[in-house]
Amino acid sequence: MFESLKTIDSAFKQVKTLAIIFIVSVLTLAVTIAYFSFQNSAAAANRIYVLEGGQLLTAGATDARANRPVEARSHVKRFHELFFSLDPDQKAIDGNINQALYLADNSAKREYENLKERGFYNDLISANISMEITVDSVVLSNTRPITARTFAHQRLIRATSYTNRDLVADCTLRDVTRSENNPHGFIMENWRVVQNNTLSTIAR
């Protein structure tokens, strides 16, 4: 009789152990499925599909703040390219300067008016000089407001020579509403040229 009770007790313990293992396994499986389902739904929420020309394209959503330093550098670079890329054509000069002034505050406008008053643009046109700029780098601060220092090289192309100049400029950046004229949503404030020296002049 005692032997049979021991057998029943042992069988009960085995069944109990198996039941616990089964429940733990089911719970583990349920948690794993829930986790991966959440991950997939989160990934799907950050993905949109675009139909273009009969083809289905996938586009991903990202945090806009993660791209702000890249946009800031692009904004500053674009301003300098517009402001200093000049050909001996008044309409071309006006077009570039007008686009550049959307990206900066009155400090850029004052510099433009000073150059205009000194006859800089008239000299370019009368001497048939073209100006090109290559932005080497834009260094941003990690503080607020963001400060930017631009390092660039200018090239003045004359009929008889090339003149190479360096350019270093500083500014601060302020967030503004994006627009067609200002797609990055920044305004450059307190912009100033801190260095602009002639490096070499080479005969053509």
TORPA-4810 file (N, C-alpha, C, O; in nm, 3 decimals):
<nodes>
NODE_1_0.084_-0.120_0.000_0.000_0.000_0.000_0.087_0.124_0.000_0.064_0.219_-0.075_M
NODE_2_0.190_0.123_0.088_0.280_0.239_0.092_0.357_0.256_-0.039_0.385_0.367_-0.082_F
NODE_3_0.390_0.142_-0.100_0.460_0.147_-0.228_0.375_0.218_-0.333_0.425_0.300_-0.410_E
NODE_4_0.246_0.186_-0.334_0.156_0.248_-0.433_0.142_0.398_-0.407_0.133_0.475_-0.502_S
NODE_5_0.141_0.439_-0.280_0.131_0.582_-0.245_0.257_0.655_-0.290_0.251_0.767_-0.342_L
NODE_6_0.372_0.591_-0.270_0.497_0.651_-0.315_0.498_0.668_-0.467_0.545_0.768_-0.520_K
NODE_7_0.445_0.566_-0.534_0.440_0.573_-0.681_0.349_0.685_-0.727_0.381_0.759_-0.820_T
NODE_8_0.232_0.698_-0.660_0.137_0.805_-0.696_0.199_0.942_-0.669_0.186_1.034_-0.749_I
NODE_9_0.267_0.954_-0.551_0.330_1.081_-0.514_0.440_1.118_-0.612_0.454_1.234_-0.651_D
NODE_10_0.519_1.019_-0.652_0.626_1.043_-0.748_0.569_1.084_-0.884_0.622_1.174_-0.949_S
NODE_11_0.462_1.016_-0.925_0.397_1.050_-1.052_0.339_1.191_-1.048_0.345_1.265_-1.146_A
NODE_12_0.281_1.228_-0.933_0.223_1.362_-0.916_0.331_1.469_-0.927_0.311_1.573_-0.989_F
NODE_13_0.446_1.441_-0.864_0.557_1.537_-0.870_0.608_1.552_-1.012_0.643_1.662_-1.056_K
NODE_14_0.613_1.440_-1.086_0.659_1.446_-1.225_0.561_1.527_-1.311_0.601_1.609_-1.394_Q
NODE_15_0.431_1.501_-1.288_0.330_1.576_-1.363_0.338_1.725_-1.329_0.328_1.811_-1.418_V
NODE_16_0.357_1.754_-1.200_0.368_1.894_-1.156_0.490_1.962_-1.220_0.481_2.075_-1.267_K
NODE_17_0.603_1.891_-1.222_0.726_1.946_-1.284_0.706_1.971_-1.433_0.746_2.075_-1.485_T
NODE_18_0.643_1.873_-1.500_0.617_1.889_-1.643_0.522_2.005_-1.669_0.539_2.080_-1.766_L
NODE_19_0.422_2.021_-1.584_0.327_2.131_-1.600_0.397_2.265_-1.584_0.371_2.358_-1.661_A
NODE_20_0.486_2.276_-1.484_0.559_2.401_-1.462_0.649_2.432_-1.581_0.654_2.546_-1.628_I
NODE_21_0.721_2.330_-1.630_0.807_2.348_-1.748_0.726_2.394_-1.868_0.768_2.483_-1.942_I
NODE_22_0.608_2.332_-1.887_0.522_2.367_-2.000_0.474_2.511_-1.989_0.475_2.586_-2.087_F
NODE_23_0.431_2.551_-1.867_0.380_2.688_-1.847_0.491_2.790_-1.871_0.470_2.892_-1.937_I
NODE_24_0.611_2.762_-1.816_0.724_2.854_-1.836_0.760_2.864_-1.984_0.788_2.973_-2.034_V
NODE_25_0.758_2.752_-2.054_0.789_2.752_-2.198_0.688_2.834_-2.276_0.724_2.913_-2.363_S
NODE_26_0.559_2.816_-2.242_0.454_2.891_-2.311_0.468_3.041_-2.285_0.456_3.122_-2.377_V
NODE_27_0.495_3.077_-2.158_0.512_3.219_-2.123_0.633_3.278_-2.196_0.628_3.391_-2.246_L
NODE_28_0.743_3.201_-2.200_0.864_3.249_-2.270_0.836_3.269_-2.417_0.878_3.369_-2.476_T
NODE_29_0.765_3.174_-2.477_0.729_3.186_-2.618_0.638_3.306_-2.642_0.656_3.377_-2.741_L
NODE_30_0.541_3.328_-2.553_0.449_3.441_-2.567_0.522_3.574_-2.558_0.496_3.665_-2.636_A
NODE_31_0.613_3.585_-2.460_0.690_3.709_-2.444_0.778_3.734_-2.566_0.790_3.847_-2.613_V
NODE_32_0.841_3.627_-2.618_0.927_3.641_-2.736_0.846_3.686_-2.857_0.889_3.774_-2.932_T
NODE_33_0.729_3.625_-2.876_0.642_3.663_-2.989_0.597_3.808_-2.975_0.597_3.883_-3.073_I
NODE_34_0.559_3.847_-2.852_0.516_3.985_-2.829_0.628_4.085_-2.858_0.605_4.190_-2.918_A
NODE_35_0.750_4.050_-2.814_0.865_4.139_-2.836_0.892_4.160_-2.984_0.906_4.273_-3.030_Y
NODE_36_0.899_4.049_-3.060_0.928_4.060_-3.202_0.813_4.127_-3.278_0.835_4.197_-3.377_F
NODE_37_0.690_4.104_-3.232_0.575_4.172_-3.294_0.584_4.322_-3.274_0.555_4.400_-3.365_S
NODE_38_0.624_4.363_-3.153_0.640_4.506_-3.124_0.751_4.567_-3.209_0.736_4.677_-3.262_F
NODE_39_0.862_4.493_-3.222_0.973_4.542_-3.303_0.932_4.559_-3.449_0.965_4.659_-3.513_Q
NODE_40_0.859_4.461_-3.500_0.814_4.468_-3.640_0.714_4.580_-3.662_0.718_4.649_-3.764_N
NODE_41_0.624_4.600_-3.564_0.525_4.707_-3.580_0.591_4.844_-3.572_0.552_4.937_-3.642_S
NODE_42_0.694_4.856_-3.485_0.767_4.983_-3.475_0.843_5.012_-3.605_0.846_5.126_-3.652_A
NODE_43_0.903_4.907_-3.662_0.975_4.925_-3.789_0.878_4.959_-3.901_0.910_5.041_-3.987_A
NODE_44_0.760_4.896_-3.900_0.660_4.924_-4.003_0.606_5.066_-3.991_0.573_5.129_-4.091_A
NODE_45_0.598_5.116_-3.866_0.547_5.252_-3.845_0.644_5.356_-3.901_0.603_5.466_-3.939_A
NODE_46_0.773_5.322_-3.906_0.874_5.414_-3.959_0.901_5.395_-4.107_0.996_5.451_-4.162_N
NODE_47_0.816_5.316_-4.172_0.835_5.289_-4.314_0.710_5.327_-4.390_0.598_5.293_-4.351_R
NODE_48_0.730_5.398_-4.500_0.617_5.431_-4.586_0.648_5.382_-4.727_0.764_5.361_-4.764_I
NODE_49_0.544_5.363_-4.804_0.560_5.314_-4.940_0.514_5.421_-5.038_0.407_5.481_-5.022_Y
NODE_50_0.596_5.443_-5.139_0.568_5.546_-5.238_0.554_5.479_-5.374_0.638_5.398_-5.414_V
NODE_51_0.448_5.513_-5.445_0.427_5.460_-5.579_0.474_5.564_-5.680_0.416_5.672_-5.689_L
NODE_52_0.579_5.530_-5.755_0.634_5.624_-5.851_0.659_5.553_-5.982_0.737_5.457_-5.989_E
NODE_53_0.593_5.600_-6.086_0.611_5.541_-6.218_0.575_5.394_-6.224_0.636_5.317_-6.298_G
NODE_54_0.475_5.354_-6.145_0.432_5.215_-6.143_0.518_5.125_-6.057_0.493_5.004_-6.051_G
NODE_55_0.619_5.181_-5.991_0.706_5.102_-5.904_0.683_5.139_-5.758_0.666_5.256_-5.724_Q
NODE_56_0.682_5.038_-5.673_0.663_5.059_-5.530_0.799_5.078_-5.464_0.884_4.990_-5.468_L
NODE_57_0.817_5.195_-5.403_0.943_5.228_-5.338_0.921_5.238_-5.188_0.814_5.280_-5.143_L
NODE_58_1.021_5.201_-5.111_1.014_5.208_-4.965_1.093_5.328_-4.917_1.206_5.351_-4.960_T
NODE_59_1.032_5.405_-4.828_1.100_5.520_-4.767_1.092_5.505_-4.616_0.988_5.468_-4.562_A
NODE_60_1.201_5.535_-4.549_1.204_5.522_-4.403_1.194_5.656_-4.334_1.242_5.757_-4.386_G
NODE_61_1.130_5.658_-4.217_1.121_5.779_-4.136_1.236_5.783_-4.038_1.269_5.681_-3.977_A
NODE_62_1.296_5.900_-4.022_1.405_5.917_-3.927_1.379_6.038_-3.839_1.296_6.122_-3.872_T
NODE_63_1.449_6.045_-3.729_1.439_6.159_-3.639_1.507_6.278_-3.704_1.626_6.274_-3.735_D
NODE_64_1.430_6.386_-3.725_1.484_6.504_-3.794_1.601_6.565_-3.719_1.691_6.621_-3.781_A
NODE_65_1.600_6.556_-3.586_1.706_6.617_-3.506_1.841_6.550_-3.532_1.945_6.614_-3.516_R
NODE_66_1.839_6.424_-3.572_1.965_6.353_-3.596_2.039_6.411_-3.716_2.161_6.400_-3.725_A
NODE_67_1.966_6.472_-3.810_2.027_6.526_-3.931_2.058_6.675_-3.922_2.110_6.731_-4.019_N
NODE_68_2.029_6.741_-3.810_2.047_6.885_-3.802_2.192_6.929_-3.824_2.214_7.027_-3.895_R
NODE_69_2.292_6.861_-3.767_2.430_6.905_-3.796_2.464_6.897_-3.945_2.533_6.984_-3.999_P
NODE_70_2.416_6.792_-4.011_2.440_6.779_-4.156_2.372_6.892_-4.232_2.430_6.951_-4.323_V
NODE_71_2.248_6.921_-4.192_2.174_7.031_-4.257_2.239_7.165_-4.230_2.243_7.252_-4.318_E
NODE_72_2.291_7.183_-4.109_2.357_7.309_-4.074_2.479_7.332_-4.162_2.500_7.442_-4.213_A
NODE_73_2.561_7.228_-4.178_2.680_7.241_-4.263_2.640_7.270_-4.409_2.701_7.353_-4.475_R
NODE_74_2.537_7.201_-4.456_2.492_7.221_-4.592_2.438_7.363_-4.612_2.459_7.425_-4.716_S
NODE_75_2.367_7.414_-4.510_2.312_7.550_-4.516_2.425_7.653_-4.529_2.421_7.740_-4.615_H
NODE_76_2.525_7.642_-4.441_2.637_7.736_-4.442_2.716_7.726_-4.572_2.755_7.827_-4.631_V
NODE_77_2.738_7.604_-4.617_2.811_7.583_-4.743_2.736_7.645_-4.859_2.795_7.712_-4.944_K
NODE_78_2.604_7.624_-4.864_2.523_7.678_-4.973_2.527_7.830_-4.975_2.535_7.891_-5.082_R
NODE_79_2.521_7.891_-4.858_2.527_8.038_-4.851_2.656_8.089_-4.914_2.654_8.179_-4.997_F
NODE_80_2.769_8.032_-4.874_2.898_8.079_-4.924_2.913_8.053_-5.074_2.971_8.134_-5.146_H
NODE_81_2.860_7.941_-5.121_2.865_7.914_-5.265_2.785_8.016_-5.344_2.828_8.060_-5.450_E
NODE_82_2.669_8.054_-5.291_2.587_8.154_-5.360_2.649_8.293_-5.351_2.651_8.367_-5.449_L
NODE_83_2.699_8.329_-5.234_2.748_8.464_-5.211_2.879_8.492_-5.285_2.904_8.605_-5.327_F
NODE_84_2.962_8.388_-5.302_3.094_8.410_-5.359_3.115_8.344_-5.496_3.226_8.351_-5.550_F
NODE_85_3.014_8.283_-5.554_3.025_8.230_-5.690_2.967_8.334_-5.784_2.845_8.346_-5.797_S
NODE_86_3.054_8.409_-5.849_3.010_8.527_-5.926_3.070_8.526_-6.065_3.186_8.490_-6.085_L
NODE_87_2.989_8.565_-6.161_3.033_8.583_-6.299_3.014_8.728_-6.338_2.935_8.799_-6.275_D
NODE_88_3.085_8.775_-6.441_3.074_8.916_-6.481_2.942_8.945_-6.554_2.940_8.985_-6.670_P
NODE_89_2.832_8.925_-6.482_2.698_8.945_-6.536_2.610_8.995_-6.421_2.592_8.924_-6.322_D
NODE_90_2.554_9.115_-6.435_2.480_9.175_-6.324_2.359_9.092_-6.284_2.329_9.081_-6.165_Q
NODE_91_2.289_9.034_-6.380_2.172_8.953_-6.348_2.212_8.826_-6.273_2.144_8.785_-6.179_K
NODE_92_2.322_8.764_-6.314_2.370_8.644_-6.246_2.413_8.677_-6.104_2.385_8.602_-6.011_A
NODE_93_2.481_8.791_-6.086_2.523_8.834_-5.953_2.401_8.859_-5.865_2.395_8.810_-5.752_I
NODE_94_2.304_8.935_-5.917_2.183_8.965_-5.839_2.108_8.838_-5.801_2.058_8.827_-5.689_D
NODE_95_2.099_8.743_-5.894_2.028_8.618_-5.867_2.093_8.539_-5.754_2.025_8.490_-5.664_G
NODE_96_2.225_8.526_-5.759_2.296_8.452_-5.654_2.286_8.522_-5.519_2.260_8.458_-5.417_N
NODE_97_2.307_8.653_-5.518_2.305_8.728_-5.392_2.166_8.723_-5.330_2.153_8.705_-5.209_I
NODE_98_2.062_8.738_-5.412_1.924_8.735_-5.358_1.894_8.600_-5.293_1.830_8.595_-5.188_N
NODE_99_1.938_8.492_-5.355_1.918_8.359_-5.294_1.997_8.345_-5.164_1.948_8.288_-5.067_Q
NODE_100_2.120_8.398_-5.164_2.204_8.388_-5.045_2.144_8.466_-4.928_2.154_8.422_-4.814_A
NODE_101_2.083_8.581_-4.955_2.032_8.666_-4.847_1.912_8.605_-4.776_1.879_8.646_-4.665_L
NODE_102_1.846_8.508_-4.838_1.738_8.435_-4.769_1.795_8.346_-4.657_1.722_8.307_-4.566_Y
NODE_103_1.923_8.315_-4.665_1.984_8.220_-4.572_2.054_8.286_-4.455_2.103_8.217_-4.366_L
NODE_104_2.059_8.420_-4.453_2.133_8.492_-4.350_2.057_8.616_-4.307_1.960_8.657_-4.372_A
NODE_105_2.102_8.676_-4.196_2.036_8.797_-4.146_2.099_8.921_-4.209_2.166_8.912_-4.312_D
NODE_106_2.078_9.037_-4.147_2.125_9.164_-4.204_2.277_9.176_-4.209_2.329_9.261_-4.281_N
NODE_107_2.348_9.092_-4.135_2.494_9.099_-4.140_2.545_9.068_-4.281_2.642_9.129_-4.327_S
NODE_108_2.482_8.974_-4.349_2.521_8.942_-4.487_2.479_9.054_-4.582_2.551_9.088_-4.676_A
NODE_109_2.362_9.111_-4.556_2.315_9.221_-4.641_2.407_9.342_-4.628_2.435_9.410_-4.726_K
NODE_110_2.453_9.369_-4.505_2.546_9.482_-4.485_2.677_9.459_-4.560_2.731_9.552_-4.620_R
NODE_111_2.727_9.335_-4.556_2.852_9.305_-4.628_2.832_9.323_-4.779_2.919_9.377_-4.848_E
NODE_112_2.717_9.278_-4.828_2.685_9.295_-4.971_2.681_9.443_-5.008_2.736_9.484_-5.110_Y
NODE_113_2.614_9.523_-4.924_2.603_9.667_-4.953_2.738_9.736_-4.945_2.765_9.828_-5.022_E
NODE_114_2.824_9.692_-4.851_2.959_9.749_-4.843_3.040_9.719_-4.968_3.108_9.806_-5.022_N
NODE_115_3.033_9.592_-5.014_3.104_9.554_-5.136_3.050_9.631_-5.257_3.126_9.674_-5.344_L
NODE_116_2.921_9.646_-5.262_2.858_9.719_-5.373_2.900_9.865_-5.373_2.928_9.923_-5.478_K
NODE_117_2.903_9.925_-5.253_2.942_10.065_-5.241_3.087_10.088_-5.281_3.121_10.193_-5.335_E
NODE_118_3.172_9.989_-5.253_3.314_10.002_-5.291_3.338_9.971_-5.439_3.451_9.980_-5.487_R
NODE_119_3.231_9.935_-5.510_3.244_9.909_-5.653_3.298_9.772_-5.686_3.346_9.749_-5.797_G
NODE_120_3.289_9.679_-5.590_3.345_9.544_-5.610_3.278_9.473_-5.727_3.346_9.415_-5.812_F
NODE_121_3.146_9.476_-5.732_3.074_9.404_-5.837_3.091_9.471_-5.973_3.099_9.403_-6.076_Y
NODE_122_3.097_9.604_-5.974_3.123_9.675_-6.100_3.261_9.642_-6.154_3.280_9.628_-6.275_N
NODE_123_3.359_9.629_-6.062_3.495_9.593_-6.105_3.499_9.454_-6.166_3.568_9.430_-6.265_D
NODE_124_3.423_9.359_-6.106_3.416_9.225_-6.163_3.364_9.228_-6.305_3.418_9.162_-6.395_L
NODE_125_3.257_9.305_-6.324_3.193_9.311_-6.457_3.284_9.380_-6.558_3.304_9.331_-6.669_I
NODE_126_3.340_9.495_-6.518_3.422_9.572_-6.613_3.552_9.499_-6.649_3.600_9.510_-6.762_S
NODE_127_3.609_9.427_-6.553_3.734_9.354_-6.579_3.710_9.212_-6.627_3.805_9.138_-6.651_A
NODE_128_3.585_9.173_-6.642_3.550_9.039_-6.691_3.608_8.929_-6.601_3.667_8.832_-6.650_N
NODE_129_3.591_8.944_-6.470_3.645_8.851_-6.373_3.535_8.757_-6.323_3.424_8.801_-6.291_I
NODE_130_3.566_8.630_-6.318_3.476_8.532_-6.256_3.536_8.490_-6.122_3.658_8.484_-6.106_S
NODE_131_3.448_8.462_-6.025_3.493_8.418_-5.894_3.430_8.284_-5.861_3.309_8.266_-5.874_M
NODE_132_3.514_8.189_-5.819_3.466_8.057_-5.775_3.507_8.035_-5.631_3.607_8.091_-5.585_E
NODE_133_3.431_7.955_-5.559_3.466_7.922_-5.421_3.452_7.772_-5.398_3.359_7.709_-5.449_I
NODE_134_3.544_7.716_-5.323_3.538_7.577_-5.280_3.539_7.575_-5.128_3.636_7.616_-5.065_T
NODE_135_3.430_7.528_-5.069_3.422_7.520_-4.923_3.491_7.391_-4.878_3.449_7.281_-4.913_V
NODE_136_3.598_7.407_-4.801_3.675_7.292_-4.755_3.606_7.222_-4.638_3.595_7.100_-4.635_D
NODE_137_3.560_7.300_-4.542_3.493_7.242_-4.426_3.412_7.348_-4.353_3.439_7.468_-4.362_S
NODE_138_3.312_7.299_-4.278_3.232_7.384_-4.189_3.237_7.318_-4.052_3.189_7.206_-4.035_V
NODE_139_3.295_7.387_-3.955_3.312_7.332_-3.820_3.204_7.391_-3.729_3.192_7.512_-3.715_V
NODE_140_3.124_7.301_-3.667_3.014_7.344_-3.581_3.052_7.324_-3.434_3.129_7.235_-3.400_L
NODE_141_2.995_7.409_-3.348_3.014_7.391_-3.204_2.910_7.292_-3.152_2.811_7.264_-3.219_S
NODE_142_2.934_7.239_-3.032_2.839_7.148_-2.968_2.748_7.221_-2.869_2.676_7.157_-2.793_N
NODE_143_2.753_7.354_-2.871_2.675_7.434_-2.776_2.563_7.508_-2.847_2.558_7.514_-2.970_T
NODE_144_2.473_7.563_-2.767_2.365_7.646_-2.820_2.389_7.789_-2.777_2.419_7.811_-2.660_R
NODE_145_2.377_7.890_-2.865_2.348_7.873_-3.008_2.466_7.809_-3.081_2.581_7.820_-3.039_P
NODE_146_2.433_7.743_-3.191_2.537_7.677_-3.271_2.621_7.784_-3.340_2.568_7.874_-3.404_I
NODE_147_2.752_7.773_-3.327_2.841_7.860_-3.403_2.906_7.777_-3.513_2.929_7.657_-3.498_T
NODE_148_2.934_7.844_-3.624_2.993_7.775_-3.739_3.111_7.855_-3.791_3.104_7.977_-3.806_A
NODE_149_3.219_7.785_-3.818_3.336_7.847_-3.882_3.358_7.778_-4.016_3.369_7.656_-4.024_R
NODE_150_3.366_7.859_-4.121_3.379_7.808_-4.257_3.521_7.830_-4.307_3.575_7.940_-4.297_T
NODE_151_3.580_7.725_-4.362_3.713_7.733_-4.424_3.694_7.706_-4.573_3.637_7.604_-4.612_F
NODE_152_3.742_7.800_-4.656_3.719_7.787_-4.800_3.836_7.848_-4.878_3.922_7.916_-4.823_A
NODE_153_3.835_7.819_-5.009_3.932_7.879_-5.100_3.856_7.946_-5.215_3.759_7.891_-5.268_H
NODE_154_3.902_8.065_-5.251_3.844_8.139_-5.363_3.940_8.138_-5.481_4.062_8.130_-5.465_Q
NODE_155_3.882_8.147_-5.598_3.963_8.156_-5.719_3.906_8.267_-5.807_3.791_8.260_-5.850_R
NODE_156_3.988_8.368_-5.833_3.949_8.477_-5.923_4.011_8.451_-6.059_4.132_8.439_-6.073_L
NODE_157_3.925_8.442_-6.159_3.971_8.407_-6.294_3.968_8.533_-6.380_3.861_8.586_-6.410_I
NODE_158_4.086_8.579_-6.418_4.099_8.695_-6.506_4.144_8.647_-6.644_4.177_8.530_-6.663_R
NODE_159_4.144_8.738_-6.738_4.186_8.703_-6.875_4.330_8.658_-6.880_4.369_8.578_-6.965_A
NODE_160_4.412_8.711_-6.787_4.556_8.682_-6.793_4.609_8.601_-6.674_4.724_8.558_-6.676_T
NODE_161_4.527_8.580_-6.571_4.581_8.513_-6.451_4.471_8.451_-6.367_4.352_8.480_-6.382_S
NODE_162_4.515_8.362_-6.276_4.430_8.307_-6.171_4.485_8.359_-6.037_4.606_8.356_-6.014_Y
NODE_163_4.396_8.405_-5.950_4.436_8.445_-5.816_4.367_8.355_-5.715_4.244_8.341_-5.717_T
NODE_164_4.445_8.293_-5.628_4.391_8.205_-5.526_4.393_8.275_-5.390_4.494_8.333_-5.350_N
NODE_165_4.280_8.269_-5.321_4.267_8.334_-5.192_4.208_8.235_-5.091_4.132_8.146_-5.129_R
NODE_166_4.243_8.251_-4.965_4.176_8.172_-4.862_4.060_8.254_-4.804_4.054_8.375_-4.821_D
NODE_167_3.971_8.187_-4.737_3.856_8.254_-4.676_3.819_8.181_-4.548_3.801_8.059_-4.548_L
NODE_168_3.808_8.255_-4.439_3.759_8.202_-4.312_3.648_8.294_-4.266_3.666_8.415_-4.260_V
NODE_169_3.532_8.238_-4.233_3.417_8.318_-4.191_3.348_8.253_-4.073_3.345_8.130_-4.060_A
NODE_170_3.292_8.336_-3.986_3.220_8.289_-3.867_3.075_8.333_-3.870_3.041_8.434_-3.931_D
NODE_171_2.990_8.257_-3.803_2.850_8.295_-3.785_2.788_8.211_-3.675_2.848_8.114_-3.629_C
NODE_172_2.669_8.249_-3.633_2.587_8.164_-3.546_2.463_8.124_-3.624_2.424_8.191_-3.719_T
NODE_173_2.402_8.013_-3.583_2.285_7.960_-3.655_2.164_7.958_-3.564_2.171_7.917_-3.448_L
NODE_174_2.051_8.003_-3.620_1.925_8.001_-3.547_1.822_7.921_-3.626_1.813_7.934_-3.748_R
NODE_175_1.744_7.838_-3.556_1.639_7.760_-3.621_1.523_7.850_-3.660_1.478_7.933_-3.581_D
NODE_176_1.474_7.833_-3.783_1.356_7.904_-3.832_1.269_7.806_-3.909_1.306_7.690_-3.930_V
NODE_177_1.153_7.852_-3.952_1.063_7.768_-4.030_1.122_7.740_-4.168_1.176_7.829_-4.232_T
NODE_178_1.110_7.617_-4.211_1.157_7.581_-4.345_1.066_7.644_-4.450_0.946_7.662_-4.429_R
NODE_179_1.126_7.678_-4.563_1.049_7.734_-4.674_1.119_7.696_-4.804_1.226_7.635_-4.803_S
NODE_180_1.059_7.732_-4.914_1.119_7.702_-5.044_1.252_7.775_-5.060_1.346_7.722_-5.120_E
NODE_181_1.259_7.896_-5.006_1.384_7.973_-5.014_1.485_7.934_-4.907_1.603_7.966_-4.919_N
NODE_182_1.439_7.865_-4.803_1.526_7.825_-4.693_1.491_7.682_-4.651_1.431_7.662_-4.545_N
NODE_183_1.528_7.584_-4.732_1.484_7.446_-4.707_1.543_7.381_-4.583_1.486_7.285_-4.531_P
NODE_184_1.658_7.431_-4.533_1.719_7.370_-4.415_1.665_7.424_-4.284_1.686_7.364_-4.179_H
NODE_185_1.595_7.537_-4.288_1.537_7.591_-4.166_1.638_7.652_-4.071_1.626_7.637_-3.950_G
NODE_186_1.738_7.722_-4.126_1.837_7.794_-4.044_1.849_7.937_-4.094_1.825_7.965_-4.212_F
NODE_187_1.887_8.027_-4.005_1.928_8.162_-4.043_2.067_8.184_-3.986_2.091_8.160_-3.867_I
NODE_188_2.160_8.229_-4.071_2.294_8.263_-4.025_2.291_8.404_-3.967_2.248_8.498_-4.033_M
NODE_189_2.339_8.417_-3.844_2.342_8.547_-3.778_2.486_8.587_-3.751_2.575_8.504_-3.735_E
NODE_190_2.506_8.720_-3.746_2.638_8.777_-3.713_2.749_8.720_-3.802_2.859_8.689_-3.755_N
NODE_191_2.718_8.705_-3.929_2.817_8.651_-4.022_2.925_8.754_-4.049_2.896_8.872_-4.069_W
NODE_192_3.049_8.709_-4.048_3.161_8.800_-4.078_3.278_8.720_-4.134_3.302_8.606_-4.096_R
NODE_193_3.349_8.784_-4.225_3.471_8.725_-4.281_3.586_8.764_-4.189_3.611_8.883_-4.168_V
NODE_194_3.655_8.665_-4.135_3.765_8.693_-4.042_3.902_8.682_-4.109_4.002_8.729_-4.054_V
NODE_195_3.907_8.622_-4.226_4.035_8.611_-4.297_4.007_8.594_-4.446_3.923_8.514_-4.485_Q
NODE_196_4.080_8.671_-4.528_4.065_8.662_-4.673_4.194_8.713_-4.737_4.203_8.828_-4.779_N
NODE_197_4.293_8.625_-4.745_4.426_8.663_-4.792_4.456_8.603_-4.929_4.409_8.493_-4.962_N
NODE_198_4.533_8.676_-5.008_4.579_8.624_-5.137_4.692_8.524_-5.114_4.791_8.555_-5.048_T
NODE_199_4.677_8.405_-5.170_4.777_8.299_-5.153_4.875_8.296_-5.270_4.996_8.279_-5.251_L
NODE_200_4.821_8.311_-5.392_4.909_8.306_-5.509_4.837_8.365_-5.630_4.715_8.368_-5.636_S
NODE_201_4.916_8.410_-5.726_4.863_8.455_-5.854_4.944_8.385_-5.964_5.066_8.394_-5.968_T
NODE_202_4.872_8.317_-6.051_4.936_8.235_-6.155_4.894_8.287_-6.292_4.776_8.308_-6.318_I
NODE_203_4.992_8.308_-6.379_4.962_8.353_-6.516_4.893_8.243_-6.593_4.923_8.125_-6.575_A
NODE_204_4.800_8.280_-6.678_4.728_8.182_-6.761_4.809_8.152_-6.887_4.766_8.072_-6.970_R
</nodes>
